[in-house]
Amino acid sequence: MKVAIVHDWLTNYGGAETFVELWLRMYPEADIYTLVYDKKKMKGHFEGIKIYTSSLQKLPFATKIYTKLLKFMPKAFESFDLSGYDLVLCSSSSCAKGVIVPPHIPQVAYIHTPMRYAWDLYFDYRKRSGRLTQFFMDRWMPQIREWDYISAQRIDTVVANSYYIARRIKKFWNRDATVIYSPLNHRRFFPAEVPHHEDFYVAFSRLVPYKRVDLAISAVKGSGRKLVVIGSGSESDALKELASGDSNITFTGRVSDEVLRGYLQTCRALIFCAEEDFGLTPLETQACGRPVIAFGRGGATETVVDGKTGIFFSEQTVASVQEALERFETLDEQNAFDSKAIAEHAATFTEDRFRAEFAAIVEKTRQETAARK
């Protein structure tokens, strides 16, 4: 079976890219189609795989400015000729699901989220943008939304990574989605041989605005608590400025899997302030046997068990995070969080489960497509 995997872009290695690697383990002969590809940043990943990029790859600095090219993404993805494949799989949080697939070829789209900047986070993104960007957002976004809705109707089977995302898909696209939770890579994240923790918290994510790492920093700053911020991104400098003056807050930048695992295995807890689509980071922390202090909205509510594997705070405010820290520390001193039980909960999000559920969806879609012939 000849398989095409369509992914938004390959410019930084993160959760979405680990998901593509999972599909490649299921379909090792698959080809990849993507908007732009940064070979240097993907070093050690996707080597030996046929990767086809869009015409936007030819633009100067394309792998750096691609987020500014939203207006041109629909045409770029629709230009891919997928007529020679037996199955098309789309991994999408932007425009990848909008490829044009002939009616006799089954298309299954795994939706990490409908594009946030076009729908429910539009005003948040607009507020954080400069005047020139706001001008083009106002001018182009209605057309992008129209295309996003229309292209979603072409997909044969829509799969969501959480019930939270399934609700957003229904609201914005009026499509029903099957929920299949993303699996955890237990080869990368697992408990220490002798479970223990030290007296520091971790904030681990890409350092971009919607991750709200600023809340974790502000909640901890001046309290005497130690916080290790792991990751990089457009907000790095602003967050370091926010943390300045508190030597208990340290930044590591990007780190290796081994170093990251060490932090997650020995932290007191992860502070996770984003309204995330699925929330792989909280799950990775739990796989290392440590609890999570998370914002109580979004995918994290489906992976964290309140009072057992972590706790939730109700608002994305500094005061709410601070109150959660105090509540967590009270419970932690009462030994409410058992490392073994936390890791066992995370262990239910297995790759074998995902493979079985996804393979069943693919087969069902193939049979329905064949019946339409």
C-alpha positions in Angstrom: 0.0 0.0 0.0 1.4 3.4 -1.1 0.9 5.9 1.7 1.4 9.7 1.7 1.8 11.6 5.0 0.9 15.3 4.9 2.2 17.4 7.7 2.1 21.2 8.2 5.8 21.9 8.3 9.1 20.3 9.5 11.0 23.2 11.0 11.3 22.3 14.7 11.2 19.0 16.4 8.3 18.7 18.9 5.2 16.7 19.8 3.7 17.0 16.3 6.9 15.7 14.7 7.1 12.7 17.1 3.6 11.9 16.0 4.7 11.8 12.3 7.5 9.5 13.4 4.9 7.2 15.0 3.0 7.0 11.6 6.3 6.2 9.9 6.8 3.3 12.2 3.3 2.1 11.2 3.9 2.9 7.5 7.7 2.8 7.0 7.5 3.2 3.2 5.4 6.3 3.4 6.4 9.6 1.7 6.0 13.0 3.4 4.5 16.1 2.0 5.0 19.4 3.9 5.0 23.1 3.4 8.7 23.7 4.3 11.5 21.5 5.6 14.5 22.6 7.7 16.9 19.7 7.3 19.4 21.1 9.8 16.9 21.5 12.6 15.5 18.0 11.8 19.0 16.4 12.0 18.6 12.8 13.2 15.0 12.7 12.2 13.2 11.7 9.0 16.5 10.7 7.4 16.1 8.3 4.4 12.5 9.4 4.0 11.2 11.0 0.8 10.1 14.5 1.7 8.3 16.7 -0.8 8.0 20.4 0.0 5.8 23.1 -1.5 6.8 25.9 -3.8 7.2 28.1 -0.7 10.4 26.3 0.2 12.1 28.2 -2.6 11.5 31.6 -0.9 14.5 33.1 0.9 14.5 32.3 4.6 11.3 30.2 4.0 11.9 28.0 7.1 12.1 31.1 9.3 9.2 33.2 7.9 6.7 30.5 7.0 4.3 31.5 9.8 3.9 34.8 7.9 2.8 33.0 4.8 -0.6 31.8 5.9 -2.4 33.5 3.0 -0.4 31.3 0.6 -0.6 28.0 2.5 -4.0 26.8 1.1 -2.8 27.0 -2.5 0.6 25.4 -1.5 -1.1 22.4 0.0 -3.6 22.1 -2.8 -0.8 22.0 -5.3 0.4 18.6 -4.1 -0.5 15.8 -6.5 -1.5 12.8 -4.4 -3.3 10.8 -7.1 -0.7 8.0 -7.1 -1.3 6.9 -3.5 -3.6 4.3 -1.9 -4.0 6.2 1.4 -3.5 9.8 2.4 -2.9 10.6 6.1 -2.9 14.2 7.3 -1.3 15.4 10.6 -2.7 18.9 10.9 -3.0 21.9 13.2 -3.0 24.4 10.3 -3.5 23.8 6.6 -2.2 20.2 6.0 -5.6 18.7 6.0 -6.6 20.8 3.0 -4.9 18.8 0.4 -7.0 17.7 -2.6 -7.4 13.9 -2.7 -9.2 12.1 -5.5 -12.5 10.5 -4.4 -11.3 6.9 -4.8 -8.4 7.5 -2.3 -9.2 7.4 1.4 -8.1 10.4 3.4 -7.8 10.3 7.2 -6.9 13.5 9.0 -5.6 13.5 12.5 -6.4 16.9 13.9 -4.2 18.3 16.7 -6.4 21.4 16.6 -8.3 23.5 14.1 -6.0 26.5 13.4 -6.1 28.5 16.6 -5.2 31.9 15.0 -8.2 31.7 12.7 -10.8 30.7 15.2 -11.0 30.9 19.0 -7.6 32.5 19.6 -7.9 35.0 16.8 -8.3 38.0 19.0 -5.5 36.9 21.3 -3.1 36.6 18.4 -4.3 39.9 16.9 -3.7 41.7 20.2 -0.1 40.4 20.3 0.7 41.4 16.7 2.0 44.6 15.3 -0.1 47.0 13.2 1.0 45.7 9.9 0.2 42.1 10.9 -3.1 43.2 12.2 -3.9 44.9 8.9 -3.3 41.7 7.0 -5.1 39.5 9.6 -8.2 41.7 9.2 -8.0 41.6 5.4 -7.2 37.9 4.9 -8.6 35.9 7.8 -12.2 35.8 6.6 -11.0 34.1 3.4 -8.8 31.7 5.4 -11.7 30.7 7.7 -13.9 30.1 4.6 -11.2 27.9 3.1 -10.6 26.1 6.4 -14.3 25.2 6.7 -14.7 24.1 3.1 -11.5 22.0 3.0 -12.6 20.3 6.2 -15.7 19.0 4.4 -13.5 17.1 1.9 -11.9 14.8 4.5 -13.2 11.2 4.6 -12.5 10.6 8.3 -11.7 13.2 10.9 -9.8 12.0 14.0 -9.2 14.3 17.0 -6.5 13.9 19.7 -8.9 14.7 22.5 -12.6 15.3 23.3 -11.7 18.9 23.8 -10.5 19.1 20.2 -13.5 17.1 18.9 -15.8 19.8 20.4 -13.8 22.5 18.6 -14.0 20.6 15.3 -17.7 20.3 15.7 -18.1 24.0 16.5 -15.9 25.4 13.7 -16.3 22.7 10.9 -19.5 21.0 11.9 -17.8 17.6 11.5 -18.0 14.7 13.9 -14.6 13.4 14.9 -13.4 10.1 16.4 -11.2 10.6 19.4 -7.9 8.6 19.6 -5.5 9.9 22.2 -1.9 10.4 21.1 0.4 7.8 22.6 3.3 8.5 24.9 6.8 7.5 23.9 7.7 5.3 26.9 11.2 4.8 25.5 11.9 8.5 26.1 10.0 9.0 29.3 9.9 6.7 32.3 10.4 6.8 36.1 13.8 6.8 37.8 14.9 3.4 39.1 14.7 4.8 42.6 11.9 7.4 42.6 12.7 10.6 44.4 12.3 14.3 43.9 14.2 17.5 44.7 12.9 20.9 45.7 12.3 22.6 42.3 9.5 23.0 39.8 9.7 22.7 36.0 8.1 24.7 33.2 8.8 22.8 30.0 7.4 23.8 26.6 8.1 25.9 23.5 8.5 29.4 24.8 5.7 31.0 22.8 2.9 33.3 24.0 0.0 30.8 24.2 2.0 28.4 26.4 1.7 31.1 29.2 5.1 30.3 30.8 5.0 33.9 32.0 2.3 32.8 34.6 4.6 30.1 36.0 7.5 32.6 36.3 5.4 35.4 37.9 3.8 32.9 40.3 7.2 31.7 41.5 9.2 34.9 41.4 10.1 36.2 44.8 8.5 33.3 46.6 11.8 31.4 47.3 10.7 28.5 45.2 13.0 27.2 42.5 11.9 27.0 38.9 13.7 25.5 35.9 12.4 26.7 32.5 13.2 24.3 29.7 12.7 25.1 26.1 13.2 27.9 23.5 11.1 30.1 21.4 10.1 33.6 20.4 9.3 34.6 24.0 12.7 33.5 25.4 14.1 37.0 25.9 10.9 38.5 27.3 10.6 35.6 29.8 14.2 36.0 30.9 13.6 39.7 31.5 10.5 38.9 33.5 12.5 36.5 35.7 15.4 38.8 36.2 16.4 39.5 39.8 15.4 36.1 41.0 18.3 33.6 41.0 16.0 30.8 41.8 14.6 30.9 38.3 16.9 29.3 35.7 16.7 28.8 31.9 18.2 25.8 30.2 17.2 26.4 26.6 16.8 23.2 24.6 18.3 20.1 26.2 18.8 16.5 25.3 16.3 13.8 26.0 18.5 12.4 28.8 18.8 15.8 30.5 15.1 16.5 30.1 14.1 13.2 31.5 16.4 13.8 34.5 14.6 17.1 35.3 11.2 15.5 34.9 12.1 12.5 37.1 13.4 14.7 39.9 11.2 17.8 39.9 8.6 18.4 42.6 6.0 19.0 39.9 5.5 20.4 36.4 3.7 23.8 36.2 1.6 23.8 33.0 -0.3 27.0 32.3 -1.4 26.5 28.7 -4.9 25.7 27.4 -3.5 22.8 25.4 -5.1 20.7 22.7 -4.0 17.4 24.1 -1.1 18.2 26.4 1.7 15.8 25.8 4.0 17.5 28.2 1.9 16.8 31.3 1.7 13.2 30.2 5.5 12.9 29.7 6.0 14.3 33.2 3.5 11.8 34.7 5.4 9.0 32.8 8.4 10.0 34.8 6.4 9.6 38.0 5.9 13.2 38.9 2.7 15.2 39.3 1.4 18.2 37.3 -0.1 21.5 38.3 -2.2 22.4 35.3 -4.7 24.9 34.0 -8.0 23.1 34.3 -9.2 23.5 30.7 -8.3 21.8 27.5 -6.6 18.4 26.9 -4.8 18.3 30.2 -8.1 17.6 31.9 -8.2 14.3 30.0 -4.7 13.2 31.0 -4.3 14.5 34.6 -6.4 13.0 37.4 -7.1 15.8 39.9 -5.8 14.9 43.4 -4.1 11.8 42.2 -1.6 12.6 39.5 -1.8 16.4 39.9 -4.1 19.3 40.5 -5.8 22.0 38.4 -6.1 25.8 38.8 -9.2 27.5 37.4 -7.9 30.7 35.8 -4.9 31.8 33.8 -3.9 34.3 36.4 -0.9 34.6 38.6 -3.1 34.5 41.7 -4.7 31.3 40.6 -1.3 29.6 40.0 0.0 30.8 43.3 -3.1 29.4 45.1 -2.6 26.1 43.3 1.0 25.9 44.3 0.1 26.3 48.0 -2.7 23.7 47.7 -0.3 21.3 45.9 2.4 21.7 48.6 -0.1 21.0 51.3 -1.2 17.8 49.5 2.3 16.8 48.7 3.4 17.1 52.3 0.5 14.6 53.0 2.0 12.2 50.5 -1.0 12.5 48.2 1.0 11.9 45.0 2.4 8.4 44.6 5.1 8.2 41.9 4.3 4.6 41.0 0.5 5.3 40.7 1.3 8.4 38.6 3.5 6.5 36.2 1.0 3.6 35.9 -1.7 6.1 34.9 0.6 7.5 32.1 1.4 4.0 31.0 -2.2 3.5 29.8 -1.4 5.9 26.9 0.4 3.3 24.9 1.6 3.1 21.3 0.1 -0.3 20.9 -3.4 1.0 21.9 -3.0 3.9 19.4 -1.8 1.6 16.6 -4.8 -0.7 17.1 -7.4 2.1 17.2 -5.9 4.0 14.3 -5.5 1.0 12.1 -9.2 0.1 12.7 -10.2 3.7 11.6 -8.0 3.4 8.5 -9.5 0.1 7.5 -13.1 1.3 8.1 -12.4 4.4 5.9 -10.8 2.2 3.1 -13.9 0.0 3.1 -16.3 3.0 3.0 -14.3 4.5 0.1 -14.2 1.2 -1.8 -18.0 1.0 -1.4 -18.4 4.4 -2.9 -16.7 3.2 -6.1 
